């Protein structure tokens, strides 16, 4: 049973060529508000990312940050 909507999470995924770092912060809110910071390369995927979040989270204020690194170069929001 979830008792609070306040939380923080951080994750990293890598396939050898790309590294993706994500950070999620949430606070209690009556409605769902999603704020996403992402690199320009993900601009065409914003709708899909937002819909994925909406399918998992029903309410709260959520801040999602995504960073992508390739071969030592960083593309960050």
N, CA, C, O and CB atoms as a CASP TS submission, in Angstrom:
PFRMAT TS
TARGET T0000
AUTHOR 0000-0000-0000
METHOD Language model
MODEL 1
PARENT N/A
ATOM      1  N   UNK     1       0.835  -1.175   0.000  1.00  0.00           N
ATOM      2  CA  UNK     1       0.000   0.000   0.000  1.00  0.00           C
ATOM      3  C   UNK     1       0.884   1.244   0.000  1.00  0.00           C
ATOM      4  O   UNK     1       1.771   1.378   0.842  1.00  0.00           O
ATOM      5  CB  UNK     1      -0.952  -0.005   1.210  1.00  0.00           C
ATOM      6  N   UNK     2       0.643   2.151  -0.940  1.00  0.00           N
ATOM      7  CA  UNK     2       1.408   3.384  -1.028  1.00  0.00           C
ATOM      8  C   UNK     2       0.817   4.393  -0.048  1.00  0.00           C
ATOM      9  O   UNK     2      -0.383   4.666  -0.077  1.00  0.00           O
ATOM     10  CB  UNK     2       1.406   3.945  -2.482  1.00  0.00           C
ATOM     11  N   UNK     3       1.661   4.942   0.811  1.00  0.00           N
ATOM     12  CA  UNK     3       1.199   5.883   1.822  1.00  0.00           C
ATOM     13  C   UNK     3       1.545   7.329   1.490  1.00  0.00           C
ATOM     14  O   UNK     3       0.984   8.247   2.088  1.00  0.00           O
ATOM     15  CB  UNK     3       1.783   5.521   3.155  1.00  0.00           C
ATOM     16  N   UNK     4       2.457   7.547   0.550  1.00  0.00           N
ATOM     17  CA  UNK     4       2.877   8.900   0.225  1.00  0.00           C
ATOM     18  C   UNK     4       3.205   9.007  -1.256  1.00  0.00           C
ATOM     19  O   UNK     4       3.681   8.050  -1.866  1.00  0.00           O
ATOM     20  CB  UNK     4       4.085   9.310   1.074  1.00  0.00           C
ATOM     21  N   UNK     5       2.948  10.175  -1.830  1.00  0.00           N
ATOM     22  CA  UNK     5       3.307  10.417  -3.226  1.00  0.00           C
ATOM     23  C   UNK     5       4.616  11.178  -3.320  1.00  0.00           C
ATOM     24  O   UNK     5       5.062  11.496  -4.422  1.00  0.00           O
ATOM     25  CB  UNK     5       2.196  11.188  -3.941  1.00  0.00           C
ATOM     26  N   UNK     6       5.240  11.476  -2.193  1.00  0.00           N
ATOM     27  CA  UNK     6       6.503  12.192  -2.195  1.00  0.00           C
ATOM     28  C   UNK     6       7.632  11.184  -2.329  1.00  0.00           C
ATOM     29  O   UNK     6       7.707  10.213  -1.575  1.00  0.00           O
ATOM     30  CB  UNK     6       6.667  13.046  -0.911  1.00  0.00           C
ATOM     31  N   UNK     7       8.516  11.425  -3.302  1.00  0.00           N
ATOM     32  CA  UNK     7       9.605  10.489  -3.483  1.00  0.00           C
ATOM     33  C   UNK     7      10.660  10.996  -4.446  1.00  0.00           C
ATOM     34  O   UNK     7      10.506  12.033  -5.091  1.00  0.00           O
ATOM     35  CB  UNK     7       9.074   9.183  -3.961  1.00  0.00           C
ATOM     36  N   UNK     8      11.734  10.229  -4.520  1.00  0.00           N
ATOM     37  CA  UNK     8      12.858  10.556  -5.377  1.00  0.00           C
ATOM     38  C   UNK     8      13.446   9.252  -5.889  1.00  0.00           C
ATOM     39  O   UNK     8      13.553   8.275  -5.148  1.00  0.00           O
ATOM     40  CB  UNK     8      13.928  11.406  -4.620  1.00  0.00           C
ATOM     41  N   UNK     9      13.821   9.242  -7.145  1.00  0.00           N
ATOM     42  CA  UNK     9      14.463   8.063  -7.705  1.00  0.00           C
ATOM     43  C   UNK     9      15.446   8.452  -8.784  1.00  0.00           C
ATOM     44  O   UNK     9      15.290   9.474  -9.452  1.00  0.00           O
ATOM     45  CB  UNK     9      13.427   7.100  -8.261  1.00  0.00           C
ATOM     46  N   UNK    10      16.461   7.623  -8.946  1.00  0.00           N
ATOM     47  CA  UNK    10      17.483   7.876  -9.949  1.00  0.00           C
ATOM     48  C   UNK    10      17.875   6.539 -10.550  1.00  0.00           C
ATOM     49  O   UNK    10      18.012   5.544  -9.838  1.00  0.00           O
ATOM     50  CB  UNK    10      18.722   8.613  -9.341  1.00  0.00           C
ATOM     51  N   UNK    11      18.053   6.520 -11.867  1.00  0.00           N
ATOM     52  CA  UNK    11      18.427   5.277 -12.524  1.00  0.00           C
ATOM     53  C   UNK    11      19.341   5.528 -13.706  1.00  0.00           C
ATOM     54  O   UNK    11      19.339   6.608 -14.295  1.00  0.00           O
ATOM     55  CB  UNK    11      17.194   4.528 -12.975  1.00  0.00           C
ATOM     56  N   UNK    12      20.121   4.514 -14.042  1.00  0.00           N
ATOM     57  CA  UNK    12      21.044   4.578 -15.167  1.00  0.00           C
ATOM     58  C   UNK    12      20.915   3.301 -15.977  1.00  0.00           C
ATOM     59  O   UNK    12      20.787   2.209 -15.424  1.00  0.00           O
ATOM     60  CB  UNK    12      22.504   4.785 -14.686  1.00  0.00           C
ATOM     61  N   UNK    13      20.950   3.452 -17.296  1.00  0.00           N
ATOM     62  CA  UNK    13      20.951   2.295 -18.196  1.00  0.00           C
ATOM     63  C   UNK    13      22.033   2.522 -19.245  1.00  0.00           C
ATOM     64  O   UNK    13      22.299   3.658 -19.639  1.00  0.00           O
ATOM     65  CB  UNK    13      19.541   2.083 -18.870  1.00  0.00           C
ATOM     66  N   UNK    14      22.652   1.436 -19.692  1.00  0.00           N
ATOM     67  CA  UNK    14      23.716   1.544 -20.677  1.00  0.00           C
ATOM     68  C   UNK    14      23.694   0.334 -21.595  1.00  0.00           C
ATOM     69  O   UNK    14      23.388  -0.781 -21.170  1.00  0.00           O
ATOM     70  CB  UNK    14      25.087   1.677 -19.991  1.00  0.00           C
ATOM     71  N   UNK    15      24.023   0.569 -22.864  1.00  0.00           N
ATOM     72  CA  UNK    15      24.156  -0.552 -23.791  1.00  0.00           C
ATOM     73  C   UNK    15      25.559  -0.592 -24.395  1.00  0.00           C
ATOM     74  O   UNK    15      25.773  -1.242 -25.419  1.00  0.00           O
ATOM     75  CB  UNK    15      23.100  -0.457 -24.904  1.00  0.00           C
ATOM     76  N   UNK    16      26.504   0.091 -23.777  1.00  0.00           N
ATOM     77  CA  UNK    16      27.867   0.131 -24.261  1.00  0.00           C
ATOM     78  C   UNK    16      28.152   1.346 -25.127  1.00  0.00           C
ATOM     79  O   UNK    16      29.241   1.914 -25.049  1.00  0.00           O
ATOM     80  CB  UNK    16      28.164  -1.111 -25.028  1.00  0.00           C
ATOM     81  N   UNK    17      27.206   1.752 -25.938  1.00  0.00           N
ATOM     82  CA  UNK    17      27.363   2.918 -26.806  1.00  0.00           C
ATOM     83  C   UNK    17      26.698   4.158 -26.207  1.00  0.00           C
ATOM     84  O   UNK    17      27.202   5.272 -26.353  1.00  0.00           O
ATOM     85  CB  UNK    17      26.778   2.628 -28.187  1.00  0.00           C
ATOM     86  N   UNK    18      25.578   3.959 -25.543  1.00  0.00           N
ATOM     87  CA  UNK    18      24.793   5.042 -24.955  1.00  0.00           C
ATOM     88  C   UNK    18      24.640   4.827 -23.455  1.00  0.00           C
ATOM     89  O   UNK    18      24.523   3.690 -22.997  1.00  0.00           O
ATOM     90  CB  UNK    18      23.410   5.140 -25.627  1.00  0.00           C
ATOM     91  N   UNK    19      24.640   5.909 -22.696  1.00  0.00           N
ATOM     92  CA  UNK    19      24.303   5.896 -21.276  1.00  0.00           C
ATOM     93  C   UNK    19      23.119   6.830 -21.075  1.00  0.00           C
ATOM     94  O   UNK    19      23.136   7.970 -21.539  1.00  0.00           O
ATOM     95  CB  UNK    19      25.527   6.325 -20.386  1.00  0.00           C
ATOM     96  N   UNK    20      22.104   6.357 -20.392  1.00  0.00           N
ATOM     97  CA  UNK    20      20.922   7.170 -20.115  1.00  0.00           C
ATOM     98  C   UNK    20      20.762   7.277 -18.602  1.00  0.00           C
ATOM     99  O   UNK    20      20.667   6.267 -17.905  1.00  0.00           O
ATOM    100  CB  UNK    20      19.637   6.557 -20.779  1.00  0.00           C
ATOM    101  N   UNK    21      20.733   8.503 -18.106  1.00  0.00           N
ATOM    102  CA  UNK    21      20.516   8.772 -16.686  1.00  0.00           C
ATOM    103  C   UNK    21      19.155   9.436 -16.533  1.00  0.00           C
ATOM    104  O   UNK    21      18.833  10.383 -17.250  1.00  0.00           O
ATOM    105  CB  UNK    21      21.653   9.671 -16.093  1.00  0.00           C
ATOM    106  N   UNK    22      18.367   8.939 -15.601  1.00  0.00           N
ATOM    107  CA  UNK    22      17.063   9.533 -15.329  1.00  0.00           C
ATOM    108  C   UNK    22      16.955   9.869 -13.848  1.00  0.00           C
ATOM    109  O   UNK    22      17.540   9.201 -12.995  1.00  0.00           O
ATOM    110  CB  UNK    22      15.922   8.580 -15.758  1.00  0.00           C
ATOM    111  N   UNK    23      16.204  10.905 -13.568  1.00  0.00           N
ATOM    112  CA  UNK    23      15.958  11.325 -12.195  1.00  0.00           C
ATOM    113  C   UNK    23      14.487  11.711 -12.092  1.00  0.00           C
ATOM    114  O   UNK    23      13.979  12.463 -12.924  1.00  0.00           O
ATOM    115  CB  UNK    23      16.899  12.517 -11.775  1.00  0.00           C
ATOM    116  N   UNK    24      13.811  11.201 -11.081  1.00  0.00           N
ATOM    117  CA  UNK    24      12.391  11.474 -10.883  1.00  0.00           C
ATOM    118  C   UNK    24      12.194  12.024  -9.475  1.00  0.00           C
ATOM    119  O   UNK    24      12.685  11.463  -8.496  1.00  0.00           O
ATOM    120  CB  UNK    24      11.530  10.190 -11.108  1.00  0.00           C
ATOM    121  N   UNK    25      11.467  13.130  -9.399  1.00  0.00           N
ATOM    122  CA  UNK    25      11.096  13.718  -8.111  1.00  0.00           C
ATOM    123  C   UNK    25       9.590  13.902  -8.121  1.00  0.00           C
ATOM    124  O   UNK    25       9.029  14.386  -9.104  1.00  0.00           O
ATOM    125  CB  UNK    25      11.841  15.086  -7.851  1.00  0.00           C
ATOM    126  N   UNK    26       8.935  13.521  -7.043  1.00  0.00           N
ATOM    127  CA  UNK    26       7.482  13.692  -6.980  1.00  0.00           C
ATOM    128  C   UNK    26       7.077  14.253  -5.620  1.00  0.00           C
ATOM    129  O   UNK    26       7.695  13.980  -4.590  1.00  0.00           O
ATOM    130  CB  UNK    26       6.761  12.348  -7.244  1.00  0.00           C
ATOM    131  N   UNK    27       6.012  15.048  -5.665  1.00  0.00           N
ATOM    132  CA  UNK    27       5.423  15.562  -4.432  1.00  0.00           C
ATOM    133  C   UNK    27       3.910  15.404  -4.526  1.00  0.00           C
ATOM    134  O   UNK    27       3.355  15.251  -5.614  1.00  0.00           O
ATOM    135  CB  UNK    27       5.822  17.058  -4.188  1.00  0.00           C
ATOM    136  N   UNK    28       3.264  15.444  -3.389  1.00  0.00           N
ATOM    137  CA  UNK    28       1.824  15.269  -3.318  1.00  0.00           C
ATOM    138  C   UNK    28       1.102  16.407  -4.042  1.00  0.00           C
ATOM    139  O   UNK    28       1.458  17.576  -3.896  1.00  0.00           O
ATOM    140  CB  UNK    28       1.370  15.192  -1.859  1.00  0.00           C
ATOM    141  N   UNK    29       0.103  16.051  -4.809  1.00  0.00           N
ATOM    142  CA  UNK    29      -0.750  17.021  -5.489  1.00  0.00           C
ATOM    143  C   UNK    29      -2.055  16.330  -5.839  1.00  0.00           C
ATOM    144  O   UNK    29      -2.078  15.126  -6.095  1.00  0.00           O
ATOM    145  CB  UNK    29      -0.058  17.603  -6.767  1.00  0.00           C
ATOM    146  N   UNK    30      -3.124  17.079  -5.850  1.00  0.00           N
ATOM    147  CA  UNK    30      -4.444  16.494  -6.107  1.00  0.00           C
ATOM    148  C   UNK    30      -4.567  15.960  -7.528  1.00  0.00           C
ATOM    149  O   UNK    30      -5.215  14.939  -7.761  1.00  0.00           O
ATOM    150  CB  UNK    30      -5.532  17.525  -5.853  1.00  0.00           C
ATOM    151  N   UNK    31      -3.947  16.648  -8.470  1.00  0.00           N
ATOM    152  CA  UNK    31      -4.023  16.258  -9.880  1.00  0.00           C
ATOM    153  C   UNK    31      -2.647  15.823 -10.367  1.00  0.00           C
ATOM    154  O   UNK    31      -1.651  15.991  -9.663  1.00  0.00           O
ATOM    155  CB  UNK    31      -4.564  17.424 -10.749  1.00  0.00           C
ATOM    156  N   UNK    32      -2.596  15.274 -11.553  1.00  0.00           N
ATOM    157  CA  UNK    32      -1.320  14.868 -12.137  1.00  0.00           C
ATOM    158  C   UNK    32      -0.730  16.024 -12.937  1.00  0.00           C
ATOM    159  O   UNK    32      -1.355  16.543 -13.862  1.00  0.00           O
ATOM    160  CB  UNK    32      -1.497  13.618 -13.035  1.00  0.00           C
ATOM    161  N   UNK    33       0.476  16.414 -12.565  1.00  0.00           N
ATOM    162  CA  UNK    33       1.238  17.419 -13.309  1.00  0.00           C
ATOM    163  C   UNK    33       2.594  16.800 -13.622  1.00  0.00           C
ATOM    164  O   UNK    33       3.309  16.372 -12.715  1.00  0.00           O
ATOM    165  CB  UNK    33       1.389  18.774 -12.492  1.00  0.00           C
ATOM    166  N   UNK    34       2.948  16.751 -14.900  1.00  0.00           N
ATOM    167  CA  UNK    34       4.200  16.126 -15.320  1.00  0.00           C
ATOM    168  C   UNK    34       5.074  17.170 -16.008  1.00  0.00           C
ATOM    169  O   UNK    34       4.655  17.805 -16.976  1.00  0.00           O
ATOM    170  CB  UNK    34       3.932  14.920 -16.267  1.00  0.00           C
ATOM    171  N   UNK    35       6.286  17.339 -15.500  1.00  0.00           N
ATOM    172  CA  UNK    35       7.270  18.243 -16.087  1.00  0.00           C
ATOM    173  C   UNK    35       8.462  17.398 -16.521  1.00  0.00           C
ATOM    174  O   UNK    35       9.032  16.664 -15.714  1.00  0.00           O
ATOM    175  CB  UNK    35       7.703  19.372 -15.072  1.00  0.00           C
ATOM    176  N   UNK    36       8.839  17.499 -17.791  1.00  0.00           N
ATOM    177  CA  UNK    36       9.902  16.656 -18.336  1.00  0.00           C
ATOM    178  C   UNK    36      11.010  17.534 -18.907  1.00  0.00           C
ATOM    179  O   UNK    36      10.755  18.431 -19.711  1.00  0.00           O
ATOM    180  CB  UNK    36       9.347  15.701 -19.425  1.00  0.00           C
ATOM    181  N   UNK    37      12.245  17.266 -18.482  1.00  0.00           N
ATOM    182  CA  UNK    37      13.430  17.889 -19.077  1.00  0.00           C
ATOM    183  C   UNK    37      14.160  16.790 -19.838  1.00  0.00           C
ATOM    184  O   UNK    37      14.479  15.742 -19.277  1.00  0.00           O
ATOM    185  CB  UNK    37      14.365  18.564 -17.979  1.00  0.00           C
ATOM    186  N   UNK    38      14.419  17.035 -21.110  1.00  0.00           N
ATOM    187  CA  UNK    38      15.044  16.015 -21.943  1.00  0.00           C
ATOM    188  C   UNK    38      15.929  16.682 -22.986  1.00  0.00           C
ATOM    189  O   UNK    38      15.747  17.863 -23.282  1.00  0.00           O
ATOM    190  CB  UNK    38      13.977  15.124 -22.621  1.00  0.00           C
ATOM    191  N   UNK    39      16.874  15.954 -23.540  1.00  0.00           N
ATOM    192  CA  UNK    39      17.722  16.513 -24.588  1.00  0.00           C
ATOM    193  C   UNK    39      16.942  16.656 -25.892  1.00  0.00           C
ATOM    194  O   UNK    39      15.948  15.958 -26.092  1.00  0.00           O
ATOM    195  CB  UNK    39      18.963  15.633 -24.802  1.00  0.00           C
ATOM    196  N   UNK    40      17.372  17.540 -26.773  1.00  0.00           N
ATOM    197  CA  UNK    40      16.665  17.764 -28.042  1.00  0.00           C
ATOM    198  C   UNK    40      16.444  16.495 -28.866  1.00  0.00           C
ATOM    199  O   UNK    40      15.469  16.404 -29.612  1.00  0.00           O
ATOM    200  CB  UNK    40      17.427  18.753 -28.868  1.00  0.00           C
ATOM    201  N   UNK    41      17.328  15.533 -28.740  1.00  0.00           N
ATOM    202  CA  UNK    41      17.186  14.300 -29.521  1.00  0.00           C
ATOM    203  C   UNK    41      15.904  13.541 -29.162  1.00  0.00           C
ATOM    204  O   UNK    41      15.431  12.729 -29.958  1.00  0.00           O
ATOM    205  CB  UNK    41      18.402  13.396 -29.302  1.00  0.00           C
ATOM    206  N   UNK    42      15.341  13.788 -27.990  1.00  0.00           N
ATOM    207  CA  UNK    42      14.112  13.113 -27.558  1.00  0.00           C
ATOM    208  C   UNK    42      12.853  13.950 -27.785  1.00  0.00           C
ATOM    209  O   UNK    42      11.769  13.556 -27.355  1.00  0.00           O
ATOM    210  CB  UNK    42      14.217  12.757 -26.094  1.00  0.00           C
ATOM    211  N   UNK    43      12.978  15.084 -28.446  1.00  0.00           N
ATOM    212  CA  UNK    43      11.831  15.978 -28.639  1.00  0.00           C
ATOM    213  C   UNK    43      10.659  15.281 -29.323  1.00  0.00           C
ATOM    214  O   UNK    43       9.506  15.546 -28.983  1.00  0.00           O
ATOM    215  CB  UNK    43      12.247  17.188 -29.454  1.00  0.00           C
ATOM    216  N   UNK    44      10.929  14.404 -30.271  1.00  0.00           N
ATOM    217  CA  UNK    44       9.847  13.711 -30.981  1.00  0.00           C
ATOM    218  C   UNK    44       9.205  12.620 -30.129  1.00  0.00           C
ATOM    219  O   UNK    44       8.154  12.093 -30.495  1.00  0.00           O
ATOM    220  CB  UNK    44      10.375  13.105 -32.273  1.00  0.00           C
ATOM    221  N   UNK    45       9.814  12.278 -29.011  1.00  0.00           N
ATOM    222  CA  UNK    45       9.302  11.217 -28.133  1.00  0.00           C
ATOM    223  C   UNK    45       8.592  11.759 -26.896  1.00  0.00           C
ATOM    224  O   UNK    45       8.179  10.984 -26.032  1.00  0.00           O
ATOM    225  CB  UNK    45      10.437  10.315 -27.701  1.00  0.00           C
ATOM    226  N   UNK    46       8.445  13.086 -26.800  1.00  0.00           N
ATOM    227  CA  UNK    46       7.841  13.667 -25.597  1.00  0.00           C
ATOM    228  C   UNK    46       6.451  13.103 -25.315  1.00  0.00           C
ATOM    229  O   UNK    46       6.152  12.750 -24.175  1.00  0.00           O
ATOM    230  CB  UNK    46       7.760  15.177 -25.734  1.00  0.00           C
ATOM    231  N   UNK    47       5.612  13.016 -26.318  1.00  0.00           N
ATOM    232  CA  UNK    47       4.252  12.504 -26.121  1.00  0.00           C
ATOM    233  C   UNK    47       4.283  11.076 -25.579  1.00  0.00           C
ATOM    234  O   UNK    47       3.549  10.753 -24.645  1.00  0.00           O
ATOM    235  CB  UNK    47       3.461  12.553 -27.444  1.00  0.00           C
ATOM    236  N   UNK    48       5.124  10.222 -26.154  1.00  0.00           N
ATOM    237  CA  UNK    48       5.212   8.830 -25.698  1.00  0.00           C
ATOM    238  C   UNK    48       5.705   8.745 -24.259  1.00  0.00           C
ATOM    239  O   UNK    48       5.197   7.946 -23.473  1.00  0.00           O
ATOM    240  CB  UNK    48       6.141   8.029 -26.614  1.00  0.00           C
ATOM    241  N   UNK    49       6.689   9.562 -23.914  1.00  0.00           N
ATOM    242  CA  UNK    49       7.207   9.575 -22.541  1.00  0.00           C
ATOM    243  C   UNK    49       6.112  10.021 -21.577  1.00  0.00           C
ATOM    244  O   UNK    49       5.906   9.407 -20.530  1.00  0.00           O
ATOM    245  CB  UNK    49       8.441  10.509 -22.426  1.00  0.00           C
ATOM    246  N   UNK    50       5.415  11.091 -21.941  1.00  0.00           N
ATOM    247  CA  UNK    50       4.340  11.619 -21.093  1.00  0.00           C
ATOM    248  C   UNK    50       3.222  10.588 -20.900  1.00  0.00           C
ATOM    249  O   UNK    50       2.718  10.422 -19.789  1.00  0.00           O
ATOM    250  CB  UNK    50       3.765  12.909 -21.706  1.00  0.00           C
ATOM    251  N   UNK    51       2.837   9.903 -21.965  1.00  0.00           N
ATOM    252  CA  UNK    51       1.783   8.889 -21.876  1.00  0.00           C
ATOM    253  C   UNK    51       2.226   7.689 -21.037  1.00  0.00           C
ATOM    254  O   UNK    51       1.414   7.111 -20.314  1.00  0.00           O
ATOM    255  CB  UNK    51       1.380   8.423 -23.279  1.00  0.00           C
ATOM    256  N   UNK    52       3.489   7.314 -21.123  1.00  0.00           N
ATOM    257  CA  UNK    52       4.007   6.228 -20.292  1.00  0.00           C
ATOM    258  C   UNK    52       3.916   6.610 -18.817  1.00  0.00           C
ATOM    259  O   UNK    52       3.492   5.806 -17.988  1.00  0.00           O
ATOM    260  CB  UNK    52       5.469   5.894 -20.675  1.00  0.00           C
ATOM    261  N   UNK    53       4.312   7.826 -18.497  1.00  0.00           N
ATOM    262  CA  UNK    53       4.217   8.303 -17.113  1.00  0.00           C
ATOM    263  C   UNK    53       2.764   8.299 -16.657  1.00  0.00           C
ATOM    264  O   UNK    53       2.463   7.831 -15.559  1.00  0.00           O
ATOM    265  CB  UNK    53       4.817   9.723 -16.978  1.00  0.00           C
ATOM    266  N   UNK    54       1.856   8.819 -17.492  1.00  0.00           N
ATOM    267  CA  UNK    54       0.429   8.865 -17.138  1.00  0.00           C
ATOM    268  C   UNK    54      -0.161   7.477 -16.918  1.00  0.00           C
ATOM    269  O   UNK    54      -1.077   7.318 -16.110  1.00  0.00           O
ATOM    270  CB  UNK    54      -0.353   9.580 -18.227  1.00  0.00           C
ATOM    271  N   UNK    55       0.344   6.481 -17.617  1.00  0.00           N
ATOM    272  CA  UNK    55      -0.181   5.123 -17.458  1.00  0.00           C
ATOM    273  C   UNK    55       0.242   4.499 -16.128  1.00  0.00           C
ATOM    274  O   UNK    55      -0.386   3.549 -15.660  1.00  0.00           O
ATOM    275  CB  UNK    55       0.285   4.243 -18.613  1.00  0.00           C
ATOM    276  N   UNK    56       1.305   5.028 -15.520  1.00  0.00           N
ATOM    277  CA  UNK    56       1.824   4.467 -14.268  1.00  0.00           C
ATOM    278  C   UNK    56       1.497   5.316 -13.042  1.00  0.00           C
ATOM    279  O   UNK    56       1.392   4.794 -11.933  1.00  0.00           O
ATOM    280  CB  UNK    56       3.315   4.298 -14.370  1.00  0.00           C
ATOM    281  N   UNK    57       1.337   6.619 -13.240  1.00  0.00           N
ATOM    282  CA  UNK    57       1.126   7.554 -12.136  1.00  0.00           C
ATOM    283  C   UNK    57      -0.228   8.230 -12.314  1.00  0.00           C
ATOM    284  O   UNK    57      -0.531   8.716 -13.404  1.00  0.00           O
ATOM    285  CB  UNK    57       2.269   8.613 -12.068  1.00  0.00           C
ATOM    286  N   UNK    58      -1.035   8.271 -11.284  1.00  0.00           N
ATOM    287  CA  UNK    58      -2.383   8.835 -11.387  1.00  0.00           C
ATOM    288  C   UNK    58      -2.501  10.255 -10.859  1.00  0.00           C
ATOM    289  O   UNK    58      -3.328  11.019 -11.355  1.00  0.00           O
ATOM    290  CB  UNK    58      -3.345   7.966 -10.655  1.00  0.00           C
ATOM    291  N   UNK    59      -1.697  10.633  -9.864  1.00  0.00           N
ATOM    292  CA  UNK    59      -1.764  11.988  -9.330  1.00  0.00           C
ATOM    293  C   UNK    59      -0.440  12.361  -8.689  1.00  0.00           C
ATOM    294  O   UNK    59       0.380  11.499  -8.373  1.00  0.00           O
ATOM    295  CB  UNK    59      -2.907  12.119  -8.313  1.00  0.00           C
ATOM    296  N   UNK    60      -0.246  13.655  -8.503  1.00  0.00           N
ATOM    297  CA  UNK    60       0.984  14.170  -7.931  1.00  0.00           C
ATOM    298  C   UNK    60       1.676  15.108  -8.901  1.00  0.00           C
ATOM    299  O   UNK    60       1.313  15.184 -10.075  1.00  0.00           O
ATOM    300  CB  UNK    60       1.913  13.028  -7.545  1.00  0.00           C
ATOM    301  N   UNK    61       2.667  15.815  -8.408  1.00  0.00           N
ATOM    302  CA  UNK    61       3.486  16.696  -9.240  1.00  0.00           C
ATOM    303  C   UNK    61       4.813  15.984  -9.456  1.00  0.00           C
ATOM    304  O   UNK    61       5.546  15.723  -8.503  1.00  0.00           O
ATOM    305  CB  UNK    61       3.690  18.121  -8.573  1.00  0.00           C
ATOM    306  N   UNK    62       5.119  15.671 -10.710  1.00  0.00           N
ATOM    307  CA  UNK    62       6.267  14.834 -11.038  1.00  0.00           C
ATOM    308  C   UNK    62       7.241  15.597 -11.929  1.00  0.00           C
ATOM    309  O   UNK    62       6.847  16.172 -12.944  1.00  0.00           O
ATOM    310  CB  UNK    62       5.810  13.535 -11.728  1.00  0.00           C
ATOM    311  N   UNK    63       8.506  15.597 -11.544  1.00  0.00           N
ATOM    312  CA  UNK    63       9.575  16.173 -12.356  1.00  0.00           C
ATOM    313  C   UNK    63      10.465  15.039 -12.832  1.00  0.00           C
ATOM    314  O   UNK    63      11.022  14.295 -12.025  1.00  0.00           O
ATOM    315  CB  UNK    63      10.398  17.238 -11.554  1.00  0.00           C
ATOM    316  N   UNK    64      10.597  14.910 -14.144  1.00  0.00           N
ATOM    317  CA  UNK    64      11.409  13.860 -14.753  1.00  0.00           C
ATOM    318  C   UNK    64      12.520  14.513 -15.552  1.00  0.00           C
ATOM    319  O   UNK    64      12.263  15.373 -16.394  1.00  0.00           O
ATOM    320  CB  UNK    64      10.549  12.925 -15.656  1.00  0.00           C
ATOM    321  N   UNK    65      13.754  14.108 -15.290  1.00  0.00           N
ATOM    322  CA  UNK    65      14.911  14.626 -16.012  1.00  0.00           C
ATOM    323  C   UNK    65      15.607  13.456 -16.698  1.00  0.00           C
ATOM    324  O   UNK    65      15.853  12.422 -16.076  1.00  0.00           O
ATOM    325  CB  UNK    65      15.891  15.384 -15.051  1.00  0.00           C
ATOM    326  N   UNK    66      15.925  13.621 -17.984  1.00  0.00           N
ATOM    327  CA  UNK    66      16.586  12.574 -18.762  1.00  0.00           C
ATOM    328  C   UNK    66      17.861  13.150 -19.364  1.00  0.00           C
ATOM    329  O   UNK    66      17.840  14.226 -19.961  1.00  0.00           O
ATOM    330  CB  UNK    66      15.644  12.012 -19.879  1.00  0.00           C
ATOM    331  N   UNK    67      18.963  12.435 -19.206  1.00  0.00           N
ATOM    332  CA  UNK    67      20.239  12.814 -19.807  1.00  0.00           C
ATOM    333  C   UNK    67      20.744  11.641 -20.627  1.00  0.00           C
ATOM    334  O   UNK    67      20.643  10.488 -20.206  1.00  0.00           O
ATOM    335  CB  UNK    67      21.282  13.232 -18.721  1.00  0.00           C
ATOM    336  N   UNK    68      21.286  11.940 -21.795  1.00  0.00           N
ATOM    337  CA  UNK    68      21.835  10.901 -22.663  1.00  0.00           C
ATOM    338  C   UNK    68      23.295  11.229 -22.944  1.00  0.00           C
ATOM    339  O   UNK    68      23.632  12.356 -23.307  1.00  0.00           O
ATOM    340  CB  UNK    68      21.023  10.783 -23.993  1.00  0.00           C
ATOM    341  N   UNK    69      24.158  10.228 -22.770  1.00  0.00           N
ATOM    342  CA  UNK    69      25.588  10.405 -23.034  1.00  0.00           C
ATOM    343  C   UNK    69      26.027   9.373 -24.068  1.00  0.00           C
ATOM    344  O   UNK    69      25.641   8.206 -24.006  1.00  0.00           O
ATOM    345  CB  UNK    69      26.428  10.269 -21.720  1.00  0.00           C
ATOM    346  N   UNK    70      26.838   9.824 -25.012  1.00  0.00           N
ATOM    347  CA  UNK    70      27.353   8.925 -26.049  1.00  0.00           C
ATOM    348  C   UNK    70      28.851   9.155 -26.203  1.00  0.00           C
ATOM    349  O   UNK    70      29.287  10.283 -26.435  1.00  0.00           O
ATOM    350  CB  UNK    70      26.617   9.150 -27.407  1.00  0.00           C
ATOM    351  N   UNK    71      29.627   8.106 -26.076  1.00  0.00           N
ATOM    352  CA  UNK    71      31.069   8.169 -26.315  1.00  0.00           C
ATOM    353  C   UNK    71      31.748   9.357 -25.638  1.00  0.00           C
ATOM    354  O   UNK    71      32.595  10.014 -26.243  1.00  0.00           O
ATOM    355  CB  UNK    71      31.331   8.225 -27.791  1.00  0.00           C
ATOM    356  N   UNK    72      31.389   9.632 -24.412  1.00  0.00           N
ATOM    357  CA  UNK    72      32.012  10.705 -23.669  1.00  0.00           C
ATOM    358  C   UNK    72      31.408  12.076 -23.890  1.00  0.00           C
ATOM    359  O   UNK    72      31.786  13.029 -23.209  1.00  0.00           O
ATOM    360  CB  UNK    72      33.423  10.755 -24.003  1.00  0.00           C
ATOM    361  N   UNK    73      30.471  12.201 -24.833  1.00  0.00           N
ATOM    362  CA  UNK    73      29.807  13.481 -25.070  1.00  0.00           C
ATOM    363  C   UNK    73      28.455  13.455 -24.378  1.00  0.00           C
ATOM    364  O   UNK    73      27.793  12.419 -24.320  1.00  0.00           O
ATOM    365  CB  UNK    73      29.647  13.768 -26.597  1.00  0.00           C
ATOM    366  N   UNK    74      28.053  14.603 -23.855  1.00  0.00           N
ATOM    367  CA  UNK    74      26.802  14.665 -23.096  1.00  0.00           C
ATOM    368  C   UNK    74      25.795  15.556 -23.803  1.00  0.00           C
ATOM    369  O   UNK    74      26.120  16.663 -24.232  1.00  0.00           O
ATOM    370  CB  UNK    74      27.055  15.179 -21.669  1.00  0.00           C
ATOM    371  N   UNK    75      24.559  15.056 -23.918  1.00  0.00           N
ATOM    372  CA  UNK    75      23.451  15.833 -24.472  1.00  0.00           C
ATOM    373  C   UNK    75      22.416  15.933 -23.375  1.00  0.00           C
ATOM    374  O   UNK    75      21.687  14.975 -23.117  1.00  0.00           O
ATOM    375  CB  UNK    75      22.852  15.178 -25.784  1.00  0.00           C
ATOM    376  N   UNK    76      22.341  17.093 -22.719  1.00  0.00           N
ATOM    377  CA  UNK    76      21.550  17.232 -21.493  1.00  0.00           C
ATOM    378  C   UNK    76      20.528  18.346 -21.630  1.00  0.00           C
ATOM    379  O   UNK    76      20.752  19.338 -22.323  1.00  0.00           O
ATOM    380  CB  UNK    76      22.460  17.504 -20.292  1.00  0.00           C
ATOM    381  N   UNK    77      19.395  18.159 -20.953  1.00  0.00           N
ATOM    382  CA  UNK    77      18.355  19.207 -20.937  1.00  0.00           C
ATOM    383  C   UNK    77      18.726  20.273 -19.945  1.00  0.00           C
ATOM    384  O   UNK    77      17.987  21.243 -19.776  1.00  0.00           O
ATOM    385  CB  UNK    77      16.967  18.620 -20.591  1.00  0.00           C
TER
END
